[in-house]
């Protein structure tokens, strides 16, 4: 995985591209966006697995907490 990522883009660029697509779909479909990227970026690489792309335990905890807070605030 590291070799493949090194040949193409940085993990940051992958994450940004993915987030940009999610934002565009959210806007086009007029649905709320649950942006987990902002909170993950606050922790920098501490929230990423050794491959630099996927979340580690801390990253998964941040994602779960963000989803939980969203659900509580939206009263779904």
C-alpha positions as MATLAB code, in Angstrom:
seq = 'XXXXXXXXXXXXXXXXXXXXXXXXXXXXXXXXXXXXXXXXXXXXXXXXXXXXXXXXXXXXXXXXXXXXXXXXXXXX';
ca = [
       0.000    0.000    0.000;
       2.776    2.442    0.902;
       4.458    1.861   -2.476;
       1.201    2.445   -4.339;
       0.450    5.630   -2.412;
       3.993    6.897   -2.977;
       3.561    6.392   -6.714;
       0.390    8.455   -6.913;
      -0.491   11.051   -4.277;
       0.138   11.688   -0.627;
      -2.408   10.390    1.886;
      -3.356   14.014    2.555;
      -4.235   14.423   -1.139;
      -6.262   11.186   -1.089;
      -8.171   12.340    1.979;
      -8.789   15.776    0.474;
     -10.003   14.330   -2.823;
     -12.354   11.946   -1.011;
     -13.686   14.760    1.197;
     -14.191   17.043   -1.796;
     -16.279   14.358   -3.505;
     -18.348   13.831   -0.339;
     -18.961   17.580   -0.085;
     -20.025   17.769   -3.725;
     -22.461   14.857   -3.377;
     -23.864   16.407   -0.201;
     -24.402   19.710   -1.957;
     -25.893   18.199   -5.130;
     -28.226   15.887   -3.240;
     -29.025   18.549   -0.630;
     -28.245   16.258    2.282;
     -26.372   17.115    5.479;
     -22.653   16.486    5.475;
     -21.033   14.823    8.432;
     -17.477   16.110    8.103;
     -15.110   13.822    9.985;
     -12.026   15.115    8.188;
     -11.731   18.324   10.209;
     -11.519   16.502   13.532;
      -9.143   13.878   12.159;
      -6.838   16.583   10.763;
      -6.632   18.192   14.201;
      -4.744   15.101   15.395;
      -2.551   14.977   12.277;
      -0.863   11.594   11.817;
      -1.679   10.489   15.377;
      -5.106    9.366   14.121;
      -3.741    7.388   11.153;
      -2.497    3.821   10.839;
       1.068    3.158    9.750;
       0.001    3.145    6.081;
      -0.767    6.856    6.447;
      -4.197    6.437    4.904;
      -6.524    4.508    7.173;
      -7.595    5.496   10.689;
      -6.003    3.784   13.677;
      -7.753    3.186   17.020;
      -7.665    6.900   17.858;
      -8.958    7.748   14.384;
     -11.856    5.303   14.736;
     -12.660    6.766   18.150;
     -12.746   10.278   16.663;
     -15.003    9.102   13.830;
     -17.375    7.303   16.226;
     -17.534   10.318   18.549;
     -18.231   12.645   15.613;
     -21.057   10.411   14.382;
     -22.474   10.146   17.906;
     -22.428   13.922   18.383;
     -24.086   14.416   14.995;
     -26.865   11.956   15.800;
     -27.486   13.518   19.217;
     -27.553   17.056   17.827;
     -29.829   16.162   14.899;
     -32.185   14.110   17.090;
     -32.368   11.354   14.496;
];
